[in-house]
């Protein structure tokens, strides 16, 4: 069950989204895109849960400051720039080029087909990165029956019960550490379709640094807001 609680006027955010489930403990998280979220047990009295949230005001302020600081390291792309694997690259205008060529300092494309080429190139590159990570992280374990690259507004990835993995195409703008965490997180869901202790134990087996990596991914939530490229003159 989901609901929303309004917060006092002196808070840095207007409300907190509340997810009630059969979990055993409360968790408060802040996302640059999704905002503040509380996950709480069904058995938890509402007044107690509200008091818990209100006691975390200074923590929320720090999270917002940290997110803003990380965002300054990954600024919105300027016209003619694309972020690829965590690095800003300059787009080179080369009319007639029918493909995106990823290079160390630039990507070459035909600006008449720029957006379609960029998305196609990023998706192809991301699929190759995902396949390599799956091969390394789950050589003998369950593997997804298929990987789909999609546009998503607030999630980096998801996994269905039939074993299909869906990954946000915006992940292609980020570094390998971000991609590895999202892929391993979804691989763990092939074994445990929840966020139980058993799930995190399995995730820890295939990605021992998952706690630090999760924070690294969350620090890039702002990429979901402004995207990872800006076409010259708005593109075509």
C-alpha angles and dihedrals in degrees: 000000000000130000139154129237121201115230130215118281093249091061121105090232127045100222147359124232111227124207115192118197144139092282121129103226142035123253127187119198136176122210125184090225105029096037124211118351131184121197112195141170120260089237095057113108111240095232090054092049092048091050089052091054094046090052090060099062095115090046090054091050090053092049091052091049091049092049091049090050092051091047090058088060091053103040124186108276118260120229109290095024134108129187111226125176089347095308130105112238129189117237112232116213107230111158113211096029106133099195142039113255111201110211136169094263107014147019117224119217144148106259089210087069098022103131095045090047094047094050092045093047094047091048094050091048092047093051090053091050092048093049091051092050093049090050091052100039100040108028092149103013133085115302130198115266088221142358121220124191111212143167109254129179102209111003132074095204149338140197128213126215090251089063101257116143121209120195129189111247089221087072087076089073092060135077127270092260091063093046092048093052095049093046094047091047090055092044088056088055089062085068101032117024093201141049097261128141088263090056093053091044090056091044088053090055095055096034114023092182094054096121094056091039091053090056089048091054094046089053088065098053089113089071086073088061104050101018126223106275141043120201119220111262090358094300124246 
